[in-house]
Amino acid sequence: MFTNLCLQVGKSGGTPAQYFNDLMPAYSAARQTILDINDINMQAIERKSLSTRENAGKMINSMAIIVAVCIILAFF
C-alpha cells in the first residue's frame, strides 16, 4: 500500500492533504510493521545465543570428562 501511494504521489505530484491523509498513516503502519519484525528477530537472536552458550558449556564439560578418561587410560 505504501509503495502504491508513493508511486501515485510521484506521478501526480501529490497534495499536502494526500500526504497527511494517506501517505503518513501508510508510512507509520509500514514502519511499525518493520519495527515489530525487527523486534521478533532480535528476540530470536537472543534465544539462539543463550542456547548456544548453554550448549558450549555442556560441550566443554563433556570434553573435560573425555580428556580425563583418556589421561587415566594412558597411565594404565
Secondary structure, DSSP 8 states (H G I E B T S, - for coil): -HHHHHHHHHHH---HHHIIIIIHHHHHHHHHHHHHHHHHHHHHHHHHHHHHHHHHHHHHHHHHHHHHHHHHHHH-
